[in-house]
Amino acid sequence: MELIKKKKILVFTDWYKPGFKAGGPIRSCVNFSDNMNRDYDVFVFTTDRDLGETQPYINVERDKWISREGITILYASPSFLTWKNTRKIFNEIKPDYVYINSMYSRYFTIYPLLIKWLGLTDTNVILAPRGMLKKTALQFKATRKKIFLFLFKVLCIHKQVVFHATDSTEIVDIKATFGSNTKCSRVSNFPPLQQAAFNYIEKQKGSLKIIFVGRIHPIKNLTLLLGYLKNLHIEVLFTIVGTIEDETYWNKCQQLIKSFPENIQVIFKKDIPNTAIETLIADHHIFALPTEGENFGHAIFEALSVGRPVLISDQTPWKNLSKVNAGWDLPLSAPGAFVDVLNNVAEMDDEAFKIWCRGAWQLANDYITKSDLKNQYLKLFS
């Protein structure tokens, strides 16, 4: 009997594993590829180095297609990133679908979109903005983004793609940018696999271990969180895990840290691989991220999945957390509410804290078991 030939998905993404410094977009793309490669032949075209690095990954072959964990990947060196080679990849792979994991990248967004616009391929193109159309994201490098989006609309490129939104707010952002008739499909990100159980961490009254995981960038609001911590009079261990993307902003953070009283200890762990994040989070009582916007929030989900309540802003898809004892999603306009939560958690004893740990784990577990993500993605790519 003749085997049914799988359709091909060609993924364009600036960074892919073993990279980790770009945060959520890498995890989103890796989880997407790992889940889709059972039903499709997945090809990933990406760079040969991590965000901000001048040297390529060690022991990774470059500028040729290789197979890793069931995915076919081409790690491109800087000299390989040309218009000619992008066209050649289309001709070689002949993909049924192109999936773009970015919004503004020259090589991994603009080039494949131009190939579609010029009529050099008839493949279906699906574009995942990854939260890059949020107002809070558009304020950074605003001029360049405005020019890009203006040309995008003038050339009507948005009419030749289907936008992949991961929540309802991203659909609003997409339609606000490109018009109400823009084709959008809402499908949440694939989460990582959750552990079958989780380990409690002992909780004593009057002390708190807090962890922040995210890029060191204004959009993650680390300075805001540091300002909240300064008002605490309990024993605090605060761990910052992230890649420094904005040196000026990090200097502001350091100045705030220097002004902390003795009851607050701060540890900075730079450039930690994704594989080590869950263990680090599990060593703390609470995950805190007063972000200005997330289209999913992989680190948030990882905290929930290891049974740690989260203290986050209301600018993420994770809502009404306190109702299920999984955490708190608060407006950034209410700084006092963040401080109150931190003080309340600090005063919890071990038994009270276990209720929140169980609630966090259960929310993540329900998200995985009750969602129909795979079928939703199969529908998007059909």
VMD Tcl script that draws the C-alpha trace (Angstrom):
set ca {
  {0.00 0.00 0.00}
  {1.34 3.43 -0.93}
  {2.10 5.67 2.03}
  {0.35 9.04 2.22}
  {2.89 11.78 1.61}
  {2.99 14.40 4.34}
  {2.57 18.06 3.49}
  {5.50 20.37 4.16}
  {5.71 23.36 6.50}
  {8.66 25.71 6.02}
  {9.26 27.74 9.17}
  {11.12 31.07 9.10}
  {12.45 32.15 12.49}
  {15.40 34.32 13.54}
  {16.31 31.99 16.43}
  {15.74 28.36 17.28}
  {17.12 25.91 19.82}
  {19.78 25.56 21.09}
  {19.26 29.33 21.25}
  {17.32 30.70 24.21}
  {18.14 34.40 24.62}
  {15.18 35.63 22.56}
  {12.84 34.04 25.09}
  {9.23 33.22 24.25}
  {9.36 33.31 20.42}
  {11.98 30.53 20.45}
  {9.95 28.39 22.83}
  {6.79 29.00 20.80}
  {8.52 27.91 17.60}
  {10.18 24.86 19.14}
  {6.92 23.66 20.71}
  {5.13 24.26 17.40}
  {7.69 22.23 15.43}
  {7.81 19.39 17.96}
  {4.03 19.03 17.91}
  {3.48 19.42 14.17}
  {6.24 17.16 12.87}
  {4.13 14.03 13.42}
  {1.59 15.18 10.84}
  {3.77 17.33 8.56}
  {7.34 17.41 7.33}
  {8.66 20.45 9.20}
  {11.62 22.44 7.84}
  {13.09 25.23 9.99}
  {15.21 27.99 8.44}
  {17.01 30.00 11.11}
  {20.30 31.66 12.09}
  {23.38 29.86 13.33}
  {23.70 31.87 16.56}
  {21.71 33.14 19.52}
  {20.34 36.65 19.97}
  {23.16 39.18 20.31}
  {25.92 36.61 19.78}
  {28.80 37.09 17.34}
  {29.81 33.43 17.33}
  {27.79 30.47 16.00}
  {26.51 27.57 18.06}
  {29.12 24.96 18.93}
  {28.92 21.60 17.13}
  {26.10 22.69 14.80}
  {26.60 22.28 11.05}
  {25.83 25.43 9.09}
  {24.38 26.32 5.69}
  {23.01 22.84 5.00}
  {19.88 20.93 5.94}
  {20.36 18.63 8.92}
  {17.98 16.45 10.92}
  {17.61 17.00 14.66}
  {14.94 15.24 16.75}
  {12.72 14.69 13.74}
  {12.93 18.28 12.49}
  {14.88 19.29 9.37}
  {16.82 22.48 10.13}
  {19.12 24.84 8.25}
  {21.27 27.01 10.54}
  {22.31 29.88 8.27}
  {25.57 31.80 8.66}
  {25.42 35.58 8.04}
  {26.86 35.18 4.53}
  {24.16 32.65 3.65}
  {21.33 35.07 4.41}
  {20.71 36.40 0.91}
  {17.68 36.92 -1.32}
  {19.08 34.34 -3.76}
  {19.38 31.65 -1.10}
  {15.90 32.35 0.25}
  {14.45 31.84 -3.22}
  {16.53 28.69 -3.59}
  {15.08 27.29 -0.36}
  {11.55 27.81 -1.67}
  {12.45 26.02 -4.88}
  {14.14 23.13 -3.04}
  {11.53 22.50 -0.37}
  {8.41 23.41 -2.37}
  {6.46 23.92 0.86}
  {2.70 23.60 1.13}
  {2.76 26.15 3.95}
  {5.15 28.86 5.10}
  {5.02 29.77 8.79}
  {6.69 33.07 9.74}
  {7.61 33.35 13.42}
  {8.27 37.10 13.51}
  {6.97 40.48 12.33}
  {9.87 42.74 11.38}
  {12.82 40.52 10.48}
  {14.58 41.31 7.19}
  {15.58 37.75 6.38}
  {12.84 35.80 8.11}
  {9.81 38.00 7.47}
  {10.43 40.47 4.65}
  {12.18 38.09 2.24}
  {9.58 35.28 2.35}
  {6.72 37.81 2.21}
  {8.22 39.49 -0.85}
  {8.57 36.12 -2.55}
  {4.85 35.61 -1.98}
  {3.97 39.18 -3.05}
  {5.99 38.89 -6.26}
  {4.14 35.73 -7.19}
  {7.25 33.56 -7.01}
  {5.38 31.01 -4.89}
  {1.75 30.00 -4.53}
  {2.24 28.49 -1.07}
  {-0.03 29.46 1.81}
  {1.66 31.90 4.22}
  {0.79 32.08 7.91}
  {2.30 34.92 9.92}
  {2.61 34.87 13.72}
  {3.29 38.43 15.01}
  {4.22 37.08 18.47}
  {2.79 40.11 20.28}
  {4.82 42.57 18.18}
  {1.71 44.56 17.21}
  {0.79 45.48 20.77}
  {0.89 49.20 21.51}
  {3.45 48.59 24.23}
  {5.71 46.78 21.72}
  {5.23 49.34 18.95}
  {6.68 52.13 21.12}
  {10.17 50.62 20.87}
  {12.02 51.46 17.61}
  {8.76 53.14 16.67}
  {9.89 54.95 13.51}
  {11.27 51.85 11.83}
  {8.16 49.84 12.70}
  {5.82 52.56 11.40}
  {7.63 52.61 8.06}
  {7.51 48.82 7.81}
  {3.79 48.63 8.63}
  {3.01 51.50 6.23}
  {4.70 49.67 3.34}
  {3.11 46.40 4.42}
  {-0.34 47.96 4.05}
  {0.40 50.01 0.90}
  {1.60 46.88 -0.89}
  {-1.43 44.96 0.45}
  {0.84 42.19 1.69}
  {-1.51 41.63 4.62}
  {-4.15 40.41 2.15}
  {-1.92 37.53 1.05}
  {-1.37 35.99 4.47}
  {-3.34 34.52 7.34}
  {-2.35 35.95 10.72}
  {-1.93 33.53 13.59}
  {-3.13 35.18 16.80}
  {-2.62 33.40 20.11}
  {-5.37 35.20 22.04}
  {-8.31 37.56 21.54}
  {-6.30 40.69 22.30}
  {-3.85 39.85 19.52}
  {-6.73 39.61 17.05}
  {-7.74 43.12 18.14}
  {-4.16 44.34 17.61}
  {-3.94 42.74 14.15}
  {-7.26 44.15 12.94}
  {-6.47 47.58 14.42}
  {-3.26 47.61 12.37}
  {-4.40 46.09 9.08}
  {-8.17 46.48 9.03}
  {-11.26 44.63 10.23}
  {-11.33 42.31 7.20}
  {-7.84 40.94 7.83}
  {-7.78 37.14 7.91}
  {-6.95 35.93 11.41}
  {-7.01 32.57 13.13}
  {-6.88 32.34 16.90}
  {-4.98 29.34 18.24}
  {-3.04 29.44 21.49}
  {0.62 28.45 21.70}
  {1.60 24.87 22.33}
  {2.80 24.66 25.93}
  {5.73 22.50 27.03}
  {4.96 19.12 28.55}
  {4.00 19.28 32.22}
  {5.42 17.08 34.94}
  {2.98 14.55 36.37}
  {3.58 15.94 39.86}
  {5.45 18.81 41.47}
  {7.57 19.39 44.54}
  {6.42 21.69 47.31}
  {8.85 24.18 48.76}
  {8.72 24.89 52.49}
  {7.13 28.21 53.36}
  {7.75 30.00 56.66}
  {5.93 33.12 57.76}
  {7.80 36.39 57.32}
  {10.05 35.36 54.42}
  {9.68 35.06 50.67}
  {11.67 33.77 47.71}
  {10.67 35.53 44.48}
  {11.85 34.90 40.92}
  {11.65 37.05 37.79}
  {12.29 35.40 34.42}
  {12.42 37.56 31.31}
  {14.52 39.65 28.97}
  {16.11 42.68 30.63}
  {14.05 45.15 28.61}
  {11.63 47.95 29.57}
  {8.60 45.98 28.32}
  {9.14 43.40 31.09}
  {8.96 46.11 33.79}
  {11.73 44.85 36.06}
  {12.29 48.37 37.44}
  {8.63 48.48 38.48}
  {8.99 45.19 40.34}
  {12.17 46.38 42.03}
  {10.26 49.44 43.21}
  {7.62 47.19 44.77}
  {10.25 45.10 46.57}
  {11.85 48.17 48.12}
  {8.69 48.69 50.16}
  {8.81 45.24 51.77}
  {10.01 44.83 55.36}
  {10.30 41.05 55.32}
  {13.19 38.77 54.50}
  {13.30 38.53 50.68}
  {15.45 36.55 48.28}
  {14.86 37.91 44.80}
  {16.34 36.08 41.81}
  {16.51 37.74 38.39}
  {16.91 35.38 35.42}
  {17.36 36.95 32.02}
  {19.42 38.15 29.10}
  {20.49 41.79 29.12}
  {18.95 43.24 25.98}
  {19.06 46.89 27.04}
  {22.24 47.92 28.90}
  {20.88 51.37 29.82}
  {17.79 49.81 31.35}
  {19.89 47.27 33.25}
  {21.96 50.11 34.71}
  {18.74 51.62 36.07}
  {17.89 48.28 37.62}
  {21.30 48.04 39.25}
  {20.94 51.50 40.77}
  {17.65 50.46 42.36}
  {19.19 47.24 43.67}
  {22.04 49.17 45.29}
  {19.51 51.17 47.29}
  {17.84 48.07 48.79}
  {17.89 47.56 52.57}
  {19.68 44.58 54.10}
  {16.52 42.48 54.36}
  {16.39 42.12 50.56}
  {18.96 39.92 48.84}
  {19.19 40.00 45.03}
  {20.79 37.36 42.80}
  {21.22 37.83 39.05}
  {21.54 34.76 36.83}
  {22.43 35.73 33.28}
  {21.72 33.72 30.13}
  {20.23 30.59 31.66}
  {19.18 27.89 29.11}
  {15.47 27.11 28.90}
  {16.10 23.57 30.10}
  {17.17 24.90 33.52}
  {14.35 27.43 34.03}
  {11.74 25.13 35.57}
  {14.13 23.89 38.27}
  {15.07 27.45 39.16}
  {11.44 28.53 39.42}
  {10.64 25.54 41.63}
  {13.27 26.74 44.13}
  {11.19 29.88 44.79}
  {7.81 30.58 46.33}
  {6.39 32.94 43.75}
  {7.00 34.01 40.15}
  {6.63 37.75 39.48}
  {6.40 39.52 36.11}
  {4.58 42.90 35.90}
  {4.96 42.86 32.11}
  {3.50 45.43 29.75}
  {2.37 42.66 27.43}
  {2.70 38.96 26.59}
  {0.94 37.08 23.82}
  {1.36 33.85 25.79}
  {4.00 34.03 28.51}
  {5.99 30.79 28.44}
  {7.77 31.56 31.69}
  {4.39 32.22 33.33}
  {3.14 28.84 32.18}
  {6.32 27.13 33.35}
  {5.83 28.60 36.82}
  {2.24 27.37 36.94}
  {3.25 23.94 35.65}
  {5.74 23.41 38.51}
  {3.14 24.51 41.05}
  {4.21 28.05 41.78}
  {1.67 30.89 41.99}
  {2.35 33.85 39.72}
  {2.09 37.59 40.34}
  {1.66 39.22 36.93}
  {0.06 42.19 35.22}
  {-3.32 42.00 33.51}
  {-1.60 42.37 30.12}
  {-1.31 38.63 29.41}
  {-3.78 35.88 28.41}
  {-3.69 34.51 31.98}
  {-6.77 35.99 33.68}
  {-8.76 35.58 36.93}
  {-5.96 33.63 38.55}
  {-6.95 34.35 42.14}
  {-10.35 32.68 41.63}
  {-8.60 29.32 41.22}
  {-5.79 30.01 43.72}
  {-3.18 30.09 40.95}
  {-1.90 33.64 41.38}
  {-2.80 37.27 40.79}
  {-3.21 39.29 37.57}
  {-3.24 42.96 38.54}
  {-3.44 46.28 36.67}
  {-0.16 48.16 36.39}
  {-2.02 51.27 37.56}
  {-2.38 49.72 41.03}
  {1.14 49.39 42.47}
  {-0.24 49.08 45.99}
  {-2.04 45.87 45.02}
  {1.27 44.25 43.99}
  {2.87 45.16 47.31}
  {-0.16 43.87 49.23}
  {0.03 40.50 47.48}
  {3.74 40.17 48.21}
  {3.16 40.95 51.88}
  {0.23 38.55 52.08}
  {2.19 35.70 50.50}
  {5.09 36.43 52.82}
  {2.81 35.97 55.83}
  {1.39 32.65 54.59}
  {2.35 29.57 56.53}
  {3.20 26.27 54.87}
  {-0.35 24.91 54.75}
  {-1.86 28.09 53.31}
  {0.87 28.32 50.69}
  {0.33 24.71 49.56}
  {-3.22 25.62 48.50}
  {-1.83 28.17 46.03}
  {0.82 25.79 44.77}
  {-1.79 23.15 44.05}
  {-4.04 25.71 42.37}
  {-1.21 26.86 40.09}
  {-0.33 23.31 39.05}
  {-3.97 22.42 38.46}
  {-4.51 25.43 36.19}
  {-1.57 24.40 33.99}
  {-2.75 20.80 33.98}
  {-6.29 21.80 32.97}
  {-4.93 23.98 30.18}
  {-3.12 21.00 28.64}
  {-5.76 18.33 29.16}
  {-8.82 20.39 28.19}
  {-7.45 22.24 25.19}
  {-7.87 20.95 21.66}
  {-4.77 22.66 20.34}
  {-3.55 19.97 17.99}
  {-6.80 19.82 16.08}
  {-6.95 23.62 15.95}
  {-3.48 23.73 14.38}
  {-4.36 20.98 11.93}
  {-7.33 23.09 10.86}
  {-5.10 26.18 10.47}
  {-2.73 24.19 8.23}
  {-5.33 22.61 5.98}
}
mol new
graphics top color blue
foreach p $ca { graphics top sphere $p radius 0.5 }
foreach p [lrange $ca 0 end-1] q [lrange $ca 1 end] { graphics top cylinder $p $q radius 0.2 }
display resetview
